[in-house]
Amino acid sequence: MEGGAAAGTGGGGKAVPRHRPDPVLTIAVPADPGELAPTRERLRGWLHALGVAEWDVETVLIATGEACANAIEHGYRFAPGGITTLRAELRDDLLEIEVRDQGGWRTDEGGDGDERGRGRLIMARVMDEATIVGTPEGTTVRLVKRLSANR
C-alpha cells in the first residue's frame, strides 16, 4: 500500500485505497493552555481515522484532555515553555495513552477545599485504567481503554 494514498480515483478511474493511519500517535504539546484544543482535535482525527466509535472517542478525549491540562498547569507551573508528550497506541481493541511531562511533581496535600482536584477521579471513571506516577523528574499518566466492539 502506498504511504500517502488518499481516497479517491487514480488515473484509470479506479478507487485508490485509503491509507490507514499509524497505530501510534505522538504529539509534543507545548505548556500552553491554548494548545489543548488543537491537541484534542489531532487525537480526535487520529481516533476517527482508525474507526474508533464516537462514544469511545469522547471518553478518551475527556481523560486525555484532563491529563494534558494537569501536565501544563501543575507540571510546568514554574517552567513555562516546557513540553508534554502525548503518546497513543492502538493494539487490536486496546488503546493505551501516556501523557508525560518533565516538570515538578506536587504531592496532593488535599487541604485547599475548593472544587478543583477531580481530574484523577474523572480519568479513573471514564477509562479502564488510569495510573499516575510522579517523580522529581516529571509525571507520567497512563490511560488504558478497551474499545467498544462496534469499530
C-alpha positions as CSV (number, residue, x, y, z in Angstrom):
1,M,0.0,0.0,0.0
2,E,1.3,3.5,-0.8
3,G,2.2,5.6,2.2
4,G,0.3,8.8,1.2
5,A,-2.6,7.4,-0.8
6,A,-5.9,9.1,-0.2
7,A,-9.4,8.0,-1.0
8,G,-10.5,8.9,-4.5
9,T,-9.8,7.8,-8.0
10,G,-6.5,7.2,-9.6
11,G,-5.5,7.6,-13.3
12,G,-7.9,4.9,-14.7
13,G,-10.9,5.8,-12.5
14,K,-10.1,3.0,-10.0
15,A,-10.5,3.8,-6.3
16,V,-7.2,4.4,-4.5
17,P,-7.2,2.6,-1.1
18,R,-7.3,5.0,1.9
19,H,-4.1,5.0,3.9
20,R,-4.7,3.5,7.4
21,P,-3.0,5.7,10.0
22,D,-0.1,4.5,12.0
23,P,-1.3,2.7,15.1
24,V,0.9,5.0,17.2
25,L,0.4,8.8,17.5
26,T,2.9,11.0,19.3
27,I,2.3,14.7,19.9
28,A,4.6,17.2,21.5
29,V,2.3,19.6,23.4
30,P,3.8,23.0,24.5
31,A,3.0,24.0,28.1
32,D,0.4,26.5,26.9
33,P,-3.3,26.0,27.7
34,G,-4.1,27.3,24.2
35,E,-2.6,24.1,22.8
36,L,-5.1,21.9,24.5
37,A,-7.9,22.3,21.9
38,P,-5.7,21.6,18.9
39,T,-4.2,18.6,20.6
40,R,-7.6,17.2,21.3
41,E,-8.5,17.7,17.6
42,R,-5.4,15.9,16.4
43,L,-6.2,13.0,18.7
44,R,-9.9,13.0,17.6
45,G,-8.9,12.9,14.0
46,W,-6.5,10.0,14.6
47,L,-9.1,8.0,16.5
48,H,-11.7,8.6,13.8
49,A,-9.3,7.6,11.1
50,L,-8.8,4.3,13.0
51,G,-12.5,3.7,13.1
52,V,-12.9,4.2,16.9
53,A,-16.6,4.5,17.9
54,E,-17.7,8.1,18.8
55,W,-18.6,7.1,22.5
56,D,-15.0,5.8,23.0
57,V,-13.6,8.9,21.2
58,E,-15.4,11.3,23.6
59,T,-14.4,9.4,26.7
60,V,-10.8,9.2,25.7
61,L,-10.7,12.9,24.9
62,I,-12.1,13.7,28.3
63,A,-9.5,11.7,30.1
64,T,-6.6,12.7,27.9
65,G,-7.6,16.4,27.9
66,E,-7.6,16.3,31.7
67,A,-4.1,14.6,31.8
68,C,-2.7,17.2,29.4
69,A,-4.2,20.1,31.2
70,N,-2.8,18.8,34.5
71,A,0.7,18.4,33.0
72,I,0.6,22.0,31.7
73,E,-0.9,23.6,34.9
74,H,0.9,21.6,37.5
75,G,4.0,20.1,35.8
76,Y,5.1,23.3,34.3
77,R,3.8,25.9,36.7
78,F,7.3,27.2,37.4
79,A,8.7,26.3,33.9
80,P,6.7,27.8,31.1
81,G,7.9,26.7,27.7
82,G,8.1,23.0,28.8
83,I,6.8,20.2,26.5
84,T,4.4,17.5,27.4
85,T,4.5,14.3,25.3
86,L,1.3,12.5,24.4
87,R,1.7,9.1,23.0
88,A,-1.3,6.9,22.0
89,E,-1.1,3.4,20.7
90,L,-3.9,1.2,19.4
91,R,-3.4,-2.6,19.5
92,D,-6.4,-4.6,18.5
93,D,-9.2,-3.2,20.7
94,L,-6.9,-1.8,23.4
95,L,-6.0,1.9,23.4
96,E,-3.1,3.0,25.6
97,I,-2.2,6.6,26.2
98,E,0.7,8.1,28.0
99,V,1.0,11.8,28.9
100,R,4.5,12.7,30.2
101,D,5.8,15.9,31.5
102,Q,9.3,16.8,32.8
103,G,8.0,19.3,35.3
104,G,8.0,19.3,39.1
105,W,5.9,16.8,40.9
106,R,3.5,18.1,43.5
107,T,2.0,15.8,46.1
108,D,-1.7,16.2,46.8
109,E,-1.9,17.8,50.2
110,G,-5.7,17.9,50.0
111,G,-6.1,20.9,52.1
112,D,-7.4,23.7,49.9
113,G,-11.1,22.6,50.0
114,D,-12.1,24.1,46.6
115,E,-13.9,22.4,43.8
116,R,-10.7,21.5,41.9
117,G,-8.7,18.3,42.0
118,R,-11.2,16.0,40.4
119,G,-9.0,15.1,37.4
120,R,-7.9,11.8,38.8
121,L,-11.4,10.7,39.6
122,I,-12.6,11.7,36.1
123,M,-9.8,9.8,34.4
124,A,-10.4,6.7,36.6
125,R,-14.2,6.8,35.9
126,V,-14.0,7.1,32.1
127,M,-11.0,4.8,31.4
128,D,-10.5,1.1,32.3
129,E,-7.1,2.0,33.9
130,A,-5.7,5.4,35.0
131,T,-2.3,5.4,36.8
132,I,-0.2,8.4,37.7
133,V,3.5,8.1,38.6
134,G,5.2,11.2,39.8
135,T,8.9,11.6,40.4
136,P,11.2,14.7,40.8
137,E,11.9,14.3,37.1
138,G,8.3,14.5,36.0
139,T,5.0,12.8,35.8
140,T,3.6,10.0,33.6
141,V,-0.1,9.4,33.3
142,R,-1.1,6.1,31.7
143,L,-4.6,5.7,30.5
144,V,-6.0,2.4,29.1
145,K,-9.3,1.9,27.4
146,R,-10.8,-1.3,25.9
147,L,-12.7,-0.1,22.9
148,S,-16.3,-0.9,22.0
149,A,-16.9,-3.8,19.7
150,N,-18.6,-1.7,17.1
151,R,-15.3,-0.5,15.5
